[in-house]
Amino acid sequence: MIPGMSRMSFHLHCQRIDASRNMARYYMLAIQPTLFGETAVVRSWGRIGKCGGERTDVFGTEQEAVAHFLDLARRKHRKGYRPARGCVCRP
């Protein structure tokens, strides 16, 4: 455990499925510590069952990372993404 890093873990797996539009997407968000004492927001997205994109944003404080995490989660919720019941596995 990195000094100053809380023990809380933030993970969000959500999906947006609309059969009439042939849409089946996933979006995953996580907050993770880096090796250098910073905090990263990791996100991945794509079509369910396929490889998708991934992006990591690094922040100096955990509070900045949590604010970014919540902002992204709010945006996805507005677009129709809802928490997934099961885990979305990445290859």
All heavy atoms as an XYZ file, in Angstrom:
726
protein
N       0.847     -1.179      0.000
C       0.000      0.000      0.000
C       0.887      1.234      0.000
O       1.830      1.329      0.759
C      -0.919     -0.049      1.209
C      -1.726      1.194      1.470
S      -3.092      1.589      0.382
C      -4.031      0.124      0.331
N       0.571      2.174     -0.817
C       1.308      3.423     -0.919
C       0.857      4.347      0.212
O      -0.343      4.497      0.434
C       1.069      4.085     -2.289
C       1.613      3.180     -3.384
C       1.693      5.457     -2.359
C       1.242      3.610     -4.775
N       1.800      4.996      0.940
C       1.388      5.909      2.004
C       0.464      7.005      1.470
O       0.699      7.567      0.409
C       2.719      6.509      2.480
C       3.759      5.533      2.050
C       3.233      4.898      0.793
N      -0.583      7.296      2.216
C      -1.521      8.331      1.816
C      -2.639      7.845      0.904
O      -3.605      8.534      0.678
N      -2.504      6.656      0.359
C      -3.528      6.103     -0.545
C      -4.582      5.406      0.294
O      -4.261      4.624      1.172
C      -2.875      5.111     -1.509
C      -3.788      4.577     -2.542
S      -4.113      5.852     -3.759
C      -5.162      4.949     -4.842
N      -5.832      5.708      0.063
C      -6.893      5.068      0.839
C      -7.032      3.610      0.415
O      -6.543      3.199     -0.627
C      -8.220      5.798      0.633
O      -8.811      5.427     -0.577
N      -7.721      2.868      1.232
C      -7.932      1.450      0.946
C      -9.185      1.228      0.112
O      -9.484      0.121     -0.263
C      -8.027      0.661      2.245
C      -6.741      0.691      3.029
C      -6.871     -0.102      4.303
N      -5.701      0.058      5.130
C      -4.651     -0.743      5.085
N      -4.629     -1.746      4.255
N      -3.627     -0.537      5.872
N      -9.905      2.308     -0.191
C     -11.120      2.174     -0.989
C     -10.764      1.873     -2.440
O      -9.790      2.387     -2.963
C     -11.949      3.445     -0.931
C     -12.546      3.690      0.425
S     -13.870      4.869      0.304
C     -15.194      3.780     -0.112
N     -11.578      1.064     -3.036
C     -11.393      0.713     -4.438
C     -12.630      1.144     -5.205
O     -13.751      0.932     -4.756
C     -11.212     -0.801     -4.541
O     -11.124     -1.183     -5.871
N     -12.415      1.783     -6.334
C     -13.529      2.245     -7.152
C     -13.504      1.511     -8.488
O     -12.500      1.564     -9.200
C     -13.424      3.751     -7.415
C     -13.550      4.584     -6.178
C     -12.432      4.965     -5.462
C     -14.796      4.994     -5.736
C     -12.552      5.745     -4.326
C     -14.928      5.781     -4.600
C     -13.791      6.146     -3.900
N     -14.587      0.812     -8.791
C     -14.731      0.106    -10.061
C     -16.166      0.281    -10.528
O     -17.094      0.244     -9.730
C     -14.456     -1.395     -9.904
C     -13.070     -1.714     -9.499
N     -12.041     -1.826    -10.401
C     -12.533     -1.926     -8.293
C     -10.931     -2.108     -9.757
N     -11.206     -2.163     -8.467
N     -16.333      0.472    -11.820
C     -17.675      0.572    -12.391
C     -17.673     -0.157    -13.727
O     -16.845      0.119    -14.594
C     -18.073      2.034    -12.606
C     -19.395      2.263    -13.344
C     -20.568      1.770    -12.499
C     -19.567      3.720    -13.699
N     -18.579     -1.106    -13.858
C     -18.787     -1.819    -15.125
C     -20.210     -1.507    -15.554
O     -21.162     -1.781    -14.827
C     -18.640     -3.336    -14.939
C     -17.281     -3.751    -14.504
N     -16.281     -4.031    -15.392
C     -16.758     -3.921    -13.278
C     -15.194     -4.367    -14.729
N     -15.453     -4.305    -13.435
N     -20.370     -0.906    -16.719
C     -21.719     -0.609    -17.192
C     -21.881     -0.991    -18.659
O     -20.899     -1.212    -19.372
C     -22.090      0.853    -16.950
S     -20.917      2.048    -17.529
N     -23.141     -1.106    -19.049
C     -23.478     -1.540    -20.407
C     -24.571     -0.658    -20.975
O     -25.367     -0.072    -20.242
C     -23.990     -2.984    -20.401
C     -23.006     -3.990    -19.929
C     -23.618     -5.384    -19.873
O     -24.825     -5.562    -19.875
N     -22.754     -6.380    -19.827
N     -24.597     -0.623    -22.286
C     -25.690      0.044    -23.013
C     -26.106     -0.909    -24.122
O     -25.356     -1.140    -25.074
C     -25.210      1.365    -23.585
C     -26.299      2.142    -24.277
C     -25.775      3.478    -24.741
N     -26.803      4.193    -25.471
C     -26.570      5.260    -26.204
N     -25.347      5.748    -26.283
N     -27.544      5.851    -26.838
N     -27.303     -1.467    -23.989
C     -27.785     -2.464    -24.944
C     -29.111     -1.992    -25.525
O     -30.025     -1.640    -24.792
C     -27.952     -3.841    -24.266
C     -26.596     -4.315    -23.719
C     -28.561     -4.854    -25.234
C     -26.669     -5.555    -22.882
N     -29.166     -1.966    -26.855
C     -30.386     -1.596    -27.570
C     -30.467     -2.501    -28.795
O     -29.811     -2.258    -29.804
C     -30.348     -0.126    -27.978
C     -31.638      0.335    -28.649
O     -32.480     -0.528    -29.012
O     -31.795      1.548    -28.823
N     -31.261     -3.563    -28.692
C     -31.355     -4.555    -29.767
C     -31.889     -3.951    -31.063
O     -31.476     -4.349    -32.152
C     -32.242     -5.717    -29.331
N     -32.773     -2.960    -30.966
C     -33.340     -2.361    -32.177
C     -32.286     -1.608    -32.989
O     -32.440     -1.415    -34.186
C     -34.492     -1.422    -31.819
O     -34.009     -0.296    -31.114
N     -31.206     -1.174    -32.330
C     -30.117     -0.463    -33.021
C     -28.859     -1.323    -33.151
O     -27.809     -0.813    -33.526
C     -29.785      0.815    -32.252
C     -30.943      1.798    -32.247
C     -30.701      2.989    -31.356
N     -29.494      3.713    -31.738
C     -28.897      4.611    -30.969
N     -29.392      4.874    -29.777
N     -27.827      5.240    -31.370
N     -28.969     -2.620    -32.803
C     -27.830     -3.538    -32.833
C     -26.673     -2.983    -31.992
O     -25.515     -3.037    -32.386
C     -27.376     -3.822    -34.270
C     -26.411     -4.994    -34.333
O     -26.450     -5.877    -33.488
N     -25.539     -4.987    -35.332
N     -27.014     -2.440    -30.826
C     -26.028     -1.837    -29.945
C     -25.844     -2.695    -28.702
O     -26.808     -3.037    -28.022
C     -26.491     -0.439    -29.521
C     -25.517      0.268    -28.609
S     -26.176      1.804    -27.935
C     -26.494      2.725    -29.415
N     -24.605     -3.050    -28.427
C     -24.253     -3.801    -27.219
C     -22.858     -3.349    -26.803
O     -21.856     -3.891    -27.253
C     -24.291     -5.297    -27.487
N     -22.794     -2.333    -25.958
C     -21.520     -1.728    -25.580
C     -21.256     -1.877    -24.087
O     -22.175     -1.973    -23.288
C     -21.537     -0.239    -25.912
C     -21.703      0.038    -27.368
C     -21.746      1.518    -27.609
N     -21.972      1.780    -29.027
C     -22.332      2.930    -29.508
N     -22.515      3.964    -28.703
N     -22.519      3.093    -30.795
N     -19.977     -1.850    -23.749
C     -19.583     -1.846    -22.348
C     -18.660     -0.664    -22.093
O     -18.041     -0.124    -23.004
C     -18.894     -3.155    -21.947
C     -17.505     -3.320    -22.529
C     -16.385     -2.850    -21.841
C     -17.310     -3.952    -23.747
C     -15.111     -2.995    -22.375
C     -16.046     -4.104    -24.284
C     -14.953     -3.623    -23.589
O     -13.703     -3.753    -24.117
N     -18.590     -0.269    -20.821
C     -17.695      0.800    -20.399
C     -17.250      0.455    -18.988
O     -18.070      0.139    -18.127
C     -18.436      2.141    -20.402
C     -17.537      3.343    -20.320
C     -16.907      3.842    -21.448
C     -17.325      3.980    -19.110
C     -16.084      4.950    -21.381
C     -16.506      5.097    -19.032
C     -15.886      5.573    -20.172
O     -15.069      6.667    -20.093
N     -15.940      0.454    -18.752
C     -15.397      0.114    -17.450
C     -14.546      1.271    -16.952
O     -13.758      1.836    -17.708
C     -14.542     -1.148    -17.568
C     -14.037     -1.698    -16.241
S     -12.587     -0.906    -15.502
C     -11.353     -1.086    -16.747
N     -14.719      1.617    -15.683
C     -13.919      2.645    -15.019
C     -13.313      2.057    -13.758
O     -13.970      1.293    -13.048
C     -14.792      3.822    -14.585
C     -15.215      4.839    -15.614
C     -16.281      5.759    -15.018
C     -14.028      5.652    -16.063
N     -12.073      2.423    -13.467
C     -11.425      1.983    -12.233
C     -10.419      3.031    -11.790
O      -9.847      3.741    -12.613
C     -10.719      0.647    -12.449
N     -10.232      3.122    -10.489
C      -9.189      3.983     -9.929
C      -8.121      3.067     -9.359
O      -8.424      2.155     -8.584
C      -9.745      4.905     -8.833
C     -10.746      5.880     -9.439
C      -8.615      5.656     -8.136
C     -11.369      6.833     -8.454
N      -6.868      3.313     -9.761
C      -5.753      2.466     -9.336
C      -4.551      3.329     -8.970
O      -4.319      4.365     -9.591
C      -5.338      1.526    -10.467
C      -6.436      0.629    -10.953
C      -6.011     -0.177    -12.178
O      -5.016      0.123    -12.813
N      -6.780     -1.194    -12.483
N      -3.757      2.894     -7.988
C      -2.530      3.621     -7.679
C      -1.466      3.322     -8.735
O      -1.456      2.246     -9.328
C      -2.115      3.066     -6.315
C      -2.707      1.701     -6.273
C      -3.990      1.783     -7.079
N      -0.584      4.291     -8.981
C       0.542      4.047     -9.885
C       1.773      3.698     -9.051
O       1.775      3.853     -7.831
C       0.858      5.288    -10.745
O       1.361      6.315     -9.885
C      -0.366      5.779    -11.498
N       2.821      3.269     -9.705
C       4.053      2.933     -9.005
C       4.764      4.164     -8.445
O       5.660      4.048     -7.623
C       5.007      2.190     -9.953
C       4.544      0.815    -10.399
C       5.508      0.248    -11.431
C       4.443     -0.117     -9.206
N       4.379      5.338     -8.906
C       5.055      6.562     -8.504
C       4.263      7.372     -7.484
O       4.527      8.552     -7.281
C       5.356      7.412     -9.745
C       6.166      6.653    -10.755
C       5.576      6.199    -11.916
C       7.499      6.365    -10.529
C       6.312      5.482    -12.852
C       8.241      5.650    -11.449
C       7.655      5.203    -12.613
N       3.257      6.755     -6.857
C       2.489      7.419     -5.816
C       1.358      8.285     -6.319
O       0.720      8.988     -5.533
N       1.099      8.267     -7.606
C      -0.016      9.025     -8.161
C      -1.240      8.111     -8.217
O      -1.166      6.949     -7.866
C       0.343      9.519     -9.558
C       1.544     10.440     -9.569
C       2.138     10.612    -10.946
O       2.246      9.618    -11.680
O       2.495     11.742    -11.274
N      -2.336      8.660     -8.672
C      -3.564      7.885     -8.806
C      -4.038      7.966    -10.245
O      -4.047      9.043    -10.838
C      -4.653      8.443     -7.866
O      -4.131      8.485     -6.535
C      -5.885      7.569     -7.875
N      -4.422      6.821    -10.804
C      -4.834      6.760    -12.200
C      -6.301      6.352    -12.318
O      -6.781      5.519    -11.557
C      -3.972      5.764    -12.967
N      -6.974      6.967    -13.278
C      -8.320      6.531    -13.667
C      -8.143      5.764    -14.970
O      -7.674      6.307    -15.965
C      -9.281      7.723    -13.861
C     -10.625      7.238    -14.400
C      -9.468      8.472    -12.559
N      -8.479      4.475    -14.923
C      -8.349      3.613    -16.089
C      -9.737      3.355    -16.629
O     -10.653      3.026    -15.886
C      -7.674      2.268    -15.707
C      -7.550      1.364    -16.919
C      -6.319      2.522    -15.069
N      -9.903      3.536    -17.927
C     -11.195      3.261    -18.542
C     -10.997      2.428    -19.799
O     -10.012      2.579    -20.509
C     -11.958      4.537    -18.838
C     -11.186      5.584    -19.567
C     -12.009      6.849    -19.710
N     -11.177      8.016    -19.863
C     -11.569      9.139    -20.412
N     -12.791      9.249    -20.874
N     -10.761     10.152    -20.512
N     -11.939      1.546    -20.036
C     -11.932      0.760    -21.269
C     -13.361      0.674    -21.770
O     -14.315      0.762    -21.002
C     -11.335     -0.626    -21.039
O     -12.099     -1.360    -20.126
N     -13.490      0.508    -23.073
C     -14.807      0.544    -23.697
C     -14.776     -0.263    -24.986
O     -13.722     -0.554    -25.526
C     -15.216      1.985    -23.984
C     -14.293      2.642    -24.976
C     -14.372      2.636    -26.332
C     -13.091      3.362    -24.675
N     -13.327      3.310    -26.901
C     -12.509      3.772    -25.897
C     -12.429      3.713    -23.494
C     -11.327      4.504    -25.961
C     -11.269      4.435    -23.577
C     -10.727      4.833    -24.794
N     -15.953     -0.602    -25.464
C     -16.060     -1.292    -26.741
C     -17.361     -2.057    -26.849
O     -18.249     -1.956    -26.009
N     -17.443     -2.852    -27.898
C     -18.607     -3.709    -28.110
C     -18.455     -4.931    -27.223
O     -17.360     -5.481    -27.098
C     -18.697     -4.117    -29.576
C     -19.936     -4.912    -29.902
C     -20.164     -4.979    -31.409
N     -21.298     -5.817    -31.721
C     -22.558     -5.415    -31.713
N     -22.836     -4.171    -31.429
N     -23.542     -6.228    -32.004
N     -19.530     -5.345    -26.584
C     -19.487     -6.514    -25.707
C     -19.002     -7.723    -26.503
O     -19.511     -8.005    -27.589
C     -20.872     -6.776    -25.073
C     -21.245     -5.611    -24.164
C     -20.882     -8.096    -24.313
C     -22.648     -5.660    -23.610
N     -18.008     -8.400    -25.982
C     -17.445     -9.572    -26.635
C     -16.280     -9.284    -27.562
O     -15.690    -10.202    -28.120
N     -15.930     -8.021    -27.744
C     -14.837     -7.629    -28.645
C     -13.806     -6.803    -27.878
O     -14.086     -6.250    -26.829
C     -15.366     -6.778    -29.818
C     -16.442     -7.437    -30.633
C     -15.853     -8.481    -31.507
C     -16.965     -9.078    -32.382
N     -16.480    -10.120    -33.225
N     -12.617     -6.713    -28.446
C     -11.592     -5.839    -27.887
C     -11.986     -4.398    -28.166
O     -12.557     -4.097    -29.198
C     -10.235     -6.114    -28.525
S      -9.584     -7.730    -28.113
N     -11.681     -3.540    -27.245
C     -12.042     -2.138    -27.417
C     -10.868     -1.236    -27.113
O      -9.712     -1.655    -27.151
N     -11.178     -0.019    -26.757
C     -10.139      0.949    -26.448
C      -9.854      1.005    -24.963
O     -10.627      0.521    -24.141
N      -8.717      1.616    -24.635
C      -8.360      1.804    -23.239
C      -7.598      3.109    -23.092
O      -6.820      3.479    -23.972
C      -7.507      0.646    -22.725
C      -7.229      0.733    -21.242
C      -6.586     -0.510    -20.688
O      -7.172     -1.593    -20.842
O      -5.496     -0.382    -20.113
N      -7.841      3.789    -21.984
C      -7.154      5.043    -21.718
C      -6.884      5.150    -20.221
O      -7.718      4.756    -19.404
C      -8.017      6.216    -22.168
C      -7.390      7.548    -21.885
C      -8.200      8.679    -22.446
N      -7.641      9.939    -21.982
C      -7.961     11.101    -22.478
N      -8.850     11.176    -23.447
N      -7.427     12.197    -22.015
N      -5.730      5.696    -19.888
C      -5.355      5.916    -18.493
C      -5.036      7.388    -18.296
O      -4.224      7.949    -19.032
C      -4.132      5.059    -18.115
O      -4.433      3.680    -18.344
C      -3.752      5.261    -16.661
N      -5.682      8.015    -17.328
C      -5.416      9.400    -16.965
C      -4.814      9.399    -15.569
O      -5.378      8.799    -14.643
C      -6.703     10.229    -16.973
C      -7.335     10.305    -18.352
O      -6.616     10.622    -19.312
O      -8.551     10.045    -18.467
N      -3.675     10.065    -15.387
C      -2.964     10.071    -14.112
C      -3.184     11.410    -13.409
O      -3.112     12.469    -14.038
C      -1.457      9.809    -14.334
C      -0.705      9.846    -13.023
C      -1.253      8.472    -15.033
N      -3.415     11.332    -12.097
C      -3.675     12.520    -11.281
C      -2.732     12.538    -10.086
O      -2.327     11.493     -9.578
C      -5.134     12.519    -10.790
C      -6.115     12.569    -11.912
C      -6.588     11.402    -12.503
C      -6.546     13.780    -12.414
C      -7.476     11.445    -13.558
C      -7.440     13.839    -13.473
C      -7.896     12.667    -14.042
N      -2.419     13.733     -9.625
C      -1.515     13.891     -8.493
C      -2.139     13.510     -7.164
O      -1.442     13.089     -6.247
N      -3.474     13.660     -7.057
C      -4.145     13.320     -5.805
C      -5.316     12.377     -6.071
O      -5.890     12.361     -7.160
C      -4.696     14.574     -5.093
O      -5.758     15.130     -5.879
C      -3.603     15.611     -4.864
N      -5.660     11.658     -5.029
C      -6.794     10.739     -5.132
C      -8.102     11.518     -5.298
O      -9.002     11.078     -6.019
C      -6.852      9.860     -3.879
C      -7.912      8.781     -3.961
C      -7.905      7.851     -2.769
O      -7.149      8.090     -1.815
O      -8.682      6.884     -2.805
N      -8.202     12.693     -4.683
C      -9.417     13.495     -4.795
C      -9.675     13.923     -6.238
O     -10.823     13.912     -6.700
C      -9.334     14.739     -3.891
C      -9.398     14.426     -2.411
C      -8.066     13.896     -1.864
O      -7.021     14.043     -2.486
N      -8.116     13.262     -0.706
N      -8.623     14.307     -6.958
C      -8.778     14.678     -8.369
C      -9.228     13.479     -9.188
O     -10.089     13.605    -10.067
C      -7.457     15.201     -8.932
C      -7.005     16.515     -8.366
C      -5.599     16.875     -8.815
O      -4.724     15.992     -8.884
O      -5.399     18.069     -9.122
N      -8.662     12.314     -8.897
C      -9.036     11.101     -9.630
C     -10.490     10.728     -9.370
O     -11.222     10.364    -10.298
C      -8.113      9.946     -9.240
N     -10.923     10.840     -8.115
C     -12.314     10.506     -7.778
C     -13.273     11.472     -8.470
O     -14.306     11.054     -9.010
C     -12.526     10.502     -6.243
C     -14.001     10.421     -5.892
C     -11.766      9.352     -5.608
N     -12.936     12.757     -8.491
C     -13.795     13.735     -9.167
C     -13.914     13.412    -10.654
O     -15.007     13.479    -11.237
C     -13.242     15.147     -8.969
N     -12.809     13.038    -11.290
C     -12.818     12.681    -12.715
C     -13.637     11.410    -12.944
O     -14.441     11.331    -13.876
C     -11.382     12.498    -13.201
C     -11.255     12.286    -14.672
N     -11.611     13.247    -15.591
C     -10.814     11.222    -15.389
C     -11.395     12.777    -16.816
N     -10.920     11.557    -16.704
N     -13.440     10.415    -12.081
C     -14.181      9.149    -12.141
C     -15.686      9.427    -12.087
O     -16.460      8.924    -12.910
C     -13.744      8.267    -10.965
C     -14.453      6.958    -10.845
C     -13.861      5.788    -11.325
C     -15.683      6.849    -10.216
C     -14.501      4.567    -11.197
C     -16.324      5.634    -10.077
C     -15.728      4.488    -10.573
N     -16.115     10.232    -11.122
C     -17.543     10.528    -10.970
C     -18.097     11.321    -12.145
O     -19.231     11.081    -12.578
C     -17.787     11.270     -9.653
C     -17.522     10.457     -8.391
C     -17.632     11.340     -7.160
C     -18.459      9.268     -8.308
N     -17.303     12.233    -12.690
C     -17.734     13.004    -13.857
C     -17.953     12.074    -15.056
O     -18.968     12.164    -15.750
C     -16.703     14.075    -14.194
C     -17.121     14.913    -15.389
O     -18.262     15.436    -15.387
O     -16.308     15.045    -16.326
N     -17.017     11.162    -15.288
C     -17.162     10.206    -16.396
C     -18.374      9.301    -16.182
O     -19.128      9.029    -17.121
C     -15.896      9.355    -16.541
C     -14.656     10.090    -17.038
C     -13.420      9.201    -16.889
C     -14.830     10.511    -18.486
N     -18.575      8.847    -14.946
C     -19.718      7.973    -14.646
C     -21.033      8.711    -14.905
O     -21.968      8.134    -15.481
C     -19.639      7.494    -13.199
N     -21.109      9.982    -14.512
C     -22.326     10.776    -14.765
C     -22.589     10.931    -16.257
O     -23.719     10.803    -16.728
C     -22.198     12.159    -14.133
C     -22.596     12.203    -12.701
C     -22.641     13.644    -12.181
N     -22.008     13.653    -10.883
C     -20.778     14.081    -10.608
N     -20.033     14.603    -11.548
N     -20.284     14.015     -9.400
N     -21.535     11.204    -17.017
C     -21.694     11.371    -18.471
C     -22.216     10.093    -19.120
O     -23.096     10.134    -19.987
C     -20.362     11.743    -19.109
C     -19.956     13.151    -18.862
C     -18.804     13.484    -19.765
N     -17.812     14.264    -19.068
C     -16.630     14.546    -19.564
N     -16.260     14.097    -20.733
N     -15.782     15.282    -18.888
N     -21.661      8.963    -18.735
C     -22.104      7.686    -19.319
C     -23.540      7.369    -18.907
O     -24.308      6.837    -19.709
C     -21.158      6.548    -18.910
C     -19.816      6.657    -19.600
C     -19.992      6.652    -21.107
C     -18.729      6.984    -21.834
N     -18.900      7.018    -23.283
N     -23.904      7.696    -17.683
C     -25.277      7.455    -17.243
C     -26.259      8.270    -18.073
O     -27.306      7.775    -18.483
C     -25.421      7.798    -15.760
C     -26.756      7.443    -15.201
N     -27.790      8.343    -15.124
C     -27.226      6.266    -14.725
C     -28.837      7.742    -14.613
N     -28.528      6.480    -14.354
N     -25.905      9.533    -18.362
C     -26.763     10.376    -19.205
C     -26.909      9.817    -20.606
O     -27.923     10.040    -21.266
C     -26.216     11.793    -19.272
C     -26.641     12.647    -18.099
C     -26.160     14.042    -18.288
N     -24.720     13.999    -18.066
C     -23.980     14.984    -17.616
N     -24.508     16.144    -17.381
N     -22.707     14.847    -17.412
N     -25.891      9.100    -21.094
C     -25.956      8.525    -22.440
C     -26.703      7.191    -22.471
O     -26.854      6.589    -23.528
C     -24.547      8.317    -22.993
C     -23.884      9.603    -23.393
C     -22.607      9.317    -24.126
C     -22.051     10.605    -24.699
N     -20.955     10.352    -25.624
N     -27.127      6.702    -21.306
C     -27.915      5.476    -21.279
C     -27.191      4.248    -20.770
O     -27.752      3.157    -20.756
N     -25.955      4.384    -20.333
C     -25.227      3.236    -19.770
C     -25.756      2.959    -18.370
O     -26.015      3.872    -17.593
C     -23.729      3.530    -19.695
C     -23.028      3.423    -21.024
C     -23.051      4.489    -21.921
C     -22.355      2.269    -21.386
C     -22.416      4.405    -23.146
C     -21.711      2.176    -22.610
C     -21.745      3.248    -23.479
O     -21.116      3.153    -24.689
N     -25.911      1.678    -18.046
C     -26.397      1.256    -16.736
C     -25.444      0.204    -16.168
O     -24.836     -0.550    -16.922
C     -27.807      0.669    -16.842
C     -28.845      1.665    -17.362
C     -29.027      2.835    -16.396
N     -29.994      3.806    -16.877
C     -29.687      5.002    -17.365
N     -28.443      5.385    -17.463
N     -30.635      5.824    -17.752
N     -25.327      0.128    -14.836
C     -24.430     -0.867    -14.233
C     -24.742     -2.275    -14.730
O     -25.907     -2.662    -14.842
C     -24.705     -0.737    -12.740
C     -25.191      0.669    -12.581
C     -25.986      0.960    -13.838
N     -23.688     -3.015    -15.031
C     -23.835     -4.388    -15.522
C     -24.036     -5.332    -14.349
O     -23.471     -5.128    -13.268
C     -22.598     -4.795    -16.315
N     -24.812     -6.347    -14.558
C     -25.053     -7.329    -13.493
C     -23.853     -8.245    -13.315
O     -23.528     -8.643    -12.230
C     -26.288     -8.161    -13.793
C     -27.544     -7.347    -13.669
C     -28.758     -8.218    -13.761
N     -29.926     -7.390    -13.529
C     -30.729     -7.554    -12.498
N     -30.493     -8.502    -11.633
N     -31.754     -6.775    -12.334
N     -23.192     -8.590    -14.392
C     -22.013     -9.461    -14.319
C     -20.774     -8.704    -14.692
O     -20.814     -7.548    -15.088
N     -19.666     -9.336    -14.572
C     -18.380     -8.706    -14.905
C     -18.170     -8.731    -16.402
O     -18.443     -9.730    -17.063
C     -17.258     -9.456    -14.211
S     -15.633     -8.816    -14.590
N     -17.696     -7.635    -16.954
C     -17.339     -7.576    -18.369
C     -15.847     -7.900    -18.438
O     -15.027     -7.142    -17.954
C     -17.605     -6.182    -18.958
C     -17.159     -6.119    -20.404
C     -19.073     -5.843    -18.822
N     -15.517     -9.025    -18.992
C     -14.129     -9.475    -19.024
C     -13.414     -8.925    -20.248
O     -14.002     -8.837    -21.320
C     -14.042    -10.985    -19.025
S     -14.784    -11.693    -17.559
N     -12.173     -8.546    -20.064
C     -11.342     -8.068    -21.166
C     -10.341     -9.152    -21.525
O      -9.816     -9.814    -20.652
C     -10.593     -6.810    -20.760
C     -11.491     -5.663    -20.474
C     -10.692     -4.441    -20.159
N      -9.543     -4.761    -19.337
C      -8.944     -3.926    -18.530
N      -9.373     -2.709    -18.435
N      -7.904     -4.277    -17.816
N     -10.046     -9.290    -22.818
C      -9.047    -10.290    -23.224
C      -7.661     -9.883    -22.795
O      -7.363     -8.762    -22.545
C      -9.153    -10.308    -24.744
C      -9.999     -9.159    -25.147
C     -10.659     -8.623    -23.926
